Amino acid sequence: MPMEAPSATRNTRDRALQLAASLSTMRIEE
């Protein structure tokens, strides 16, 4: 496994969490 895999997975996870948070905020605001 390449050493970049963990950090890449982490970035994807952070992005997904950020997206989910943004969507939740938008839902609450509506």
Biopython code that builds the backbone (N, CA, C, O; Angstrom):
import numpy as np
from Bio.PDB.StructureBuilder import StructureBuilder

atoms = [
    (1, "MET", "N", (0.854, -1.210, 0.000)),
    (1, "MET", "CA", (0.000, 0.000, 0.000)),
    (1, "MET", "C", (0.881, 1.250, 0.000)),
    (1, "MET", "O", (1.816, 1.344, 0.795)),
    (2, "PRO", "N", (0.599, 2.192, -0.867)),
    (2, "PRO", "CA", (1.399, 3.427, -0.891)),
    (2, "PRO", "C", (1.191, 4.234, 0.384)),
    (2, "PRO", "O", (0.129, 4.173, 1.003)),
    (3, "MET", "N", (2.206, 4.983, 0.765)),
    (3, "MET", "CA", (2.109, 5.751, 2.007)),
    (3, "MET", "C", (1.113, 6.903, 1.868)),
    (3, "MET", "O", (0.662, 7.451, 2.875)),
    (4, "GLU", "N", (0.769, 7.272, 0.651)),
    (4, "GLU", "CA", (-0.153, 8.386, 0.439)),
    (4, "GLU", "C", (-1.608, 7.962, 0.633)),
    (4, "GLU", "O", (-2.491, 8.807, 0.779)),
    (5, "ALA", "N", (-1.850, 6.673, 0.634)),
    (5, "ALA", "CA", (-3.228, 6.190, 0.734)),
    (5, "ALA", "C", (-3.927, 6.703, 1.997)),
    (5, "ALA", "O", (-5.028, 7.244, 1.897)),
    (6, "PRO", "N", (-3.325, 6.551, 3.178)),
    (6, "PRO", "CA", (-3.999, 7.005, 4.401)),
    (6, "PRO", "C", (-4.366, 8.486, 4.352)),
    (6, "PRO", "O", (-5.494, 8.853, 4.682)),
    (7, "SER", "N", (-3.438, 9.328, 3.949)),
    (7, "SER", "CA", (-3.720, 10.768, 3.931)),
    (7, "SER", "C", (-4.795, 11.068, 2.899)),
    (7, "SER", "O", (-5.648, 11.926, 3.127)),
    (8, "ALA", "N", (-4.769, 10.379, 1.775)),
    (8, "ALA", "CA", (-5.794, 10.609, 0.750)),
    (8, "ALA", "C", (-7.161, 10.216, 1.299)),
    (8, "ALA", "O", (-8.150, 10.921, 1.098)),
    (9, "THR", "N", (-7.202, 9.080, 1.994)),
    (9, "THR", "CA", (-8.478, 8.652, 2.583)),
    (9, "THR", "C", (-8.932, 9.667, 3.613)),
    (9, "THR", "O", (-10.120, 9.967, 3.725)),
    (10, "ARG", "N", (-7.970, 10.194, 4.366)),
    (10, "ARG", "CA", (-8.316, 11.176, 5.401)),
    (10, "ARG", "C", (-8.905, 12.428, 4.753)),
    (10, "ARG", "O", (-9.907, 12.966, 5.225)),
    (11, "ASN", "N", (-8.276, 12.888, 3.670)),
    (11, "ASN", "CA", (-8.775, 14.086, 2.985)),
    (11, "ASN", "C", (-10.193, 13.845, 2.471)),
    (11, "ASN", "O", (-11.064, 14.705, 2.599)),
    (12, "THR", "N", (-10.411, 12.676, 1.892)),
    (12, "THR", "CA", (-11.748, 12.368, 1.371)),
    (12, "THR", "C", (-12.756, 12.361, 2.507)),
    (12, "THR", "O", (-13.874, 12.856, 2.364)),
    (13, "ARG", "N", (-12.346, 11.790, 3.648)),
    (13, "ARG", "CA", (-13.252, 11.736, 4.804)),
    (13, "ARG", "C", (-13.567, 13.149, 5.274)),
    (13, "ARG", "O", (-14.727, 13.487, 5.513)),
    (14, "ASP", "N", (-12.524, 13.980, 5.406)),
    (14, "ASP", "CA", (-12.740, 15.361, 5.858)),
    (14, "ASP", "C", (-13.669, 16.090, 4.905)),
    (14, "ASP", "O", (-14.555, 16.827, 5.337)),
    (15, "ARG", "N", (-13.470, 15.887, 3.619)),
    (15, "ARG", "CA", (-14.321, 16.563, 2.631)),
    (15, "ARG", "C", (-15.758, 16.091, 2.767)),
    (15, "ARG", "O", (-16.690, 16.894, 2.714)),
    (16, "ALA", "N", (-15.936, 14.794, 2.942)),
    (16, "ALA", "CA", (-17.293, 14.254, 3.083)),
    (16, "ALA", "C", (-17.956, 14.826, 4.331)),
    (16, "ALA", "O", (-19.130, 15.197, 4.303)),
    (17, "LEU", "N", (-17.196, 14.894, 5.432)),
    (17, "LEU", "CA", (-17.759, 15.442, 6.666)),
    (17, "LEU", "C", (-18.108, 16.911, 6.475)),
    (17, "LEU", "O", (-19.153, 17.369, 6.938)),
    (18, "GLN", "N", (-17.241, 17.644, 5.797)),
    (18, "GLN", "CA", (-17.502, 19.065, 5.559)),
    (18, "GLN", "C", (-18.766, 19.228, 4.711)),
    (18, "GLN", "O", (-19.604, 20.088, 4.980)),
    (19, "LEU", "N", (-18.885, 18.386, 3.682)),
    (19, "LEU", "CA", (-20.054, 18.458, 2.810)),
    (19, "LEU", "C", (-21.314, 18.152, 3.608)),
    (19, "LEU", "O", (-22.319, 18.853, 3.484)),
    (20, "ALA", "N", (-21.261, 17.121, 4.416)),
    (20, "ALA", "CA", (-22.428, 16.750, 5.229)),
    (20, "ALA", "C", (-22.795, 17.895, 6.168)),
    (20, "ALA", "O", (-23.974, 18.204, 6.341)),
    (21, "ALA", "N", (-21.791, 18.522, 6.773)),
    (21, "ALA", "CA", (-22.050, 19.635, 7.687)),
    (21, "ALA", "C", (-22.699, 20.783, 6.933)),
    (21, "ALA", "O", (-23.645, 21.399, 7.424)),
    (22, "SER", "N", (-22.192, 21.072, 5.740)),
    (22, "SER", "CA", (-22.749, 22.174, 4.950)),
    (22, "SER", "C", (-24.202, 21.870, 4.597)),
    (22, "SER", "O", (-25.066, 22.743, 4.689)),
    (23, "LEU", "N", (-24.467, 20.630, 4.195)),
    (23, "LEU", "CA", (-25.835, 20.274, 3.828)),
    (23, "LEU", "C", (-26.743, 20.375, 5.047)),
    (23, "LEU", "O", (-27.870, 20.856, 4.935)),
    (24, "SER", "N", (-26.275, 19.933, 6.200)),
    (24, "SER", "CA", (-27.073, 20.012, 7.426)),
    (24, "SER", "C", (-27.385, 21.465, 7.740)),
    (24, "SER", "O", (-28.519, 21.805, 8.078)),
    (25, "THR", "N", (-26.380, 22.322, 7.630)),
    (25, "THR", "CA", (-26.586, 23.746, 7.922)),
    (25, "THR", "C", (-27.615, 24.327, 6.973)),
    (25, "THR", "O", (-28.498, 25.076, 7.392)),
    (26, "MET", "N", (-27.507, 23.988, 5.691)),
    (26, "MET", "CA", (-28.458, 24.510, 4.703)),
    (26, "MET", "C", (-29.865, 24.026, 5.032)),
    (26, "MET", "O", (-30.832, 24.779, 4.911)),
    (27, "ARG", "N", (-29.976, 22.774, 5.446)),
    (27, "ARG", "CA", (-31.298, 22.226, 5.774)),
    (27, "ARG", "C", (-31.890, 22.978, 6.968)),
    (27, "ARG", "O", (-33.072, 23.323, 6.967)),
    (28, "ILE", "N", (-31.068, 23.228, 7.982)),
    (28, "ILE", "CA", (-31.556, 23.917, 9.182)),
    (28, "ILE", "C", (-31.992, 25.341, 8.828)),
    (28, "ILE", "O", (-32.997, 25.837, 9.338)),
    (29, "GLU", "N", (-31.226, 25.991, 7.949)),
    (29, "GLU", "CA", (-31.541, 27.382, 7.594)),
    (29, "GLU", "C", (-32.852, 27.481, 6.816)),
    (29, "GLU", "O", (-33.575, 28.469, 6.940)),
    (30, "GLU", "N", (-33.158, 26.460, 6.017)),
    (30, "GLU", "CA", (-34.349, 26.538, 5.173)),
    (30, "GLU", "C", (-35.625, 26.591, 6.006)),
    (30, "GLU", "O", (-36.722, 26.659, 5.452)),
]
sb = StructureBuilder()
sb.init_structure("model")
sb.init_model(0)
sb.init_chain("A")
sb.init_seg("    ")
for serial, (resi, resn, name, xyz) in enumerate(atoms, 1):
    if name == "N":
        sb.init_residue(resn, " ", resi, " ")
    sb.init_atom(name, np.array(xyz, "f"), 0.0, 1.0, " ", f" {name:<3s}", serial, name[0])
structure = sb.get_structure()
